[in-house]
Amino acid sequence: MALLLGLFAALCWSIHDLAARRLAHNVGAFRLGIFTEVAGFIVVLPALIGTPVASFADWVGVAILGITYGAAIAGLFKAFAMAPVSVVGPFTAGYPALIVIWGMVGGLIPTWTEIISISAILSGAVIVGRSGHHNGGMNVVQKGKVPELMFWILLADFCFAAAIIMGQKLGPVFGDMRTAGLLRVPAAIVLIPFALMDNGAKGKITANIWRVVLGMGMLDIAALTGINAMGAMPYKELGAMGISAYGAIAVPLAMVWLKEKVSRGEWSGIALITAGIAGLGSQIG
């Protein structure tokens, strides 16, 4: 069940990030992040009416969670403003490995099959990210901007991993969906300085864009609710590796919807990710 929830989150975030890639360059990455967090808060607002009484420490935890998630969104959306899904998707799909490492610190002992499966997933993500066409993949990144791109990608990776770990701890306190909703407020606030300092595109927000952003907020809430629910399940760290299927899902979708080209190397990486997910499923299913 944990693995299925990870795969569900991967599907939601794949569609969510296709929209982010399409909009971030024109709307502005950080502005889009703010709008998406606000949209997610609006979607889940009815569920927040019954938020239980919690300790001050728990509310501080929500604030830290939101700040961390806001930084992750800043990194992800800025990366999408600089590079295609075929680059950003696979590289940001590797952060569940950090969750597994954290689980190992807490006593998780993976089997050799699980280790090989995780290695296959991460290797496949790297292969997909590095195997683009001569007029695609890393080749479309503006010259000299690759180090900056990798900074934003790594920021997203580390902050998403930390946010998932914290969110799973707060889920039993506030509820899985409420936790996904409550973090929106501090996340939106932390994105404001990024938006104010951004000298990039700040296109007009039309009604159609607002509808897309609302859909992005719904997908993000759904994915996070599932991930938070995973926190109460056995093998939650290994189940989180299902999120890494995101790279294998997002790239073909980008090929269809965004007309991005997918090379044979990228397909081989996708196959490796799929094999790794199947390997984990055989262990924790």
Rosetta blueprint (number, residue, H / E / L):
1 M L
2 A H
3 L H
4 L H
5 L H
6 G H
7 L H
8 F H
9 A H
10 A H
11 L H
12 C H
13 W H
14 S H
15 I H
16 H H
17 D H
18 L H
19 A H
20 A H
21 R H
22 R H
23 L H
24 A H
25 H H
26 N H
27 V H
28 G L
29 A H
30 F H
31 R H
32 L H
33 G H
34 I H
35 F H
36 T H
37 E H
38 V H
39 A H
40 G H
41 F H
42 I H
43 V H
44 V H
45 L H
46 P H
47 A H
48 L H
49 I L
50 G L
51 T L
52 P L
53 V L
54 A L
55 S L
56 F H
57 A H
58 D H
59 W H
60 V H
61 G H
62 V H
63 A H
64 I H
65 L H
66 G H
67 I H
68 T H
69 Y H
70 G H
71 A H
72 A H
73 I H
74 A H
75 G H
76 L H
77 F H
78 K H
79 A H
80 F H
81 A H
82 M H
83 A L
84 P L
85 V H
86 S H
87 V H
88 V H
89 G H
90 P H
91 F H
92 T H
93 A L
94 G L
95 Y L
96 P H
97 A H
98 L H
99 I H
100 V H
101 I H
102 W H
103 G H
104 M H
105 V H
106 G L
107 G L
108 L L
109 I L
110 P L
111 T L
112 W H
113 T H
114 E H
115 I H
116 I H
117 S H
118 I H
119 S H
120 A H
121 I H
122 L H
123 S H
124 G H
125 A H
126 V H
127 I H
128 V H
129 G H
130 R H
131 S L
132 G L
133 H L
134 H L
135 N L
136 G L
137 G H
138 M H
139 N H
140 V H
141 V L
142 Q L
143 K L
144 G L
145 K L
146 V H
147 P H
148 E H
149 L H
150 M H
151 F H
152 W H
153 I H
154 L H
155 L H
156 A H
157 D H
158 F H
159 C H
160 F H
161 A H
162 A H
163 A H
164 I H
165 I H
166 M H
167 G H
168 Q H
169 K H
170 L H
171 G H
172 P H
173 V H
174 F H
175 G L
176 D H
177 M H
178 R H
179 T H
180 A H
181 G H
182 L H
183 L L
184 R H
185 V H
186 P H
187 A H
188 A H
189 I H
190 V H
191 L H
192 I H
193 P H
194 F H
195 A H
196 L H
197 M H
198 D L
199 N L
200 G L
201 A L
202 K L
203 G L
204 K L
205 I L
206 T L
207 A H
208 N H
209 I H
210 W H
211 R H
212 V H
213 V H
214 L H
215 G H
216 M H
217 G H
218 M H
219 L H
220 D H
221 I H
222 A H
223 A H
224 L H
225 T H
226 G H
227 I H
228 N H
229 A H
230 M H
231 G L
232 A L
233 M L
234 P L
235 Y L
236 K H
237 E H
238 L H
239 G H
240 A H
241 M H
242 G H
243 I H
244 S H
245 A H
246 Y H
247 G H
248 A H
249 I H
250 A H
251 V H
252 P H
253 L H
254 A H
255 M H
256 V H
257 W H
258 L L
259 K L
260 E L
261 K L
262 V L
263 S L
264 R H
265 G H
266 E H
267 W H
268 S H
269 G H
270 I H
271 A H
272 L H
273 I H
274 T H
275 A H
276 G H
277 I H
278 A H
279 G H
280 L H
281 G H
282 S H
283 Q H
284 I H
285 G L
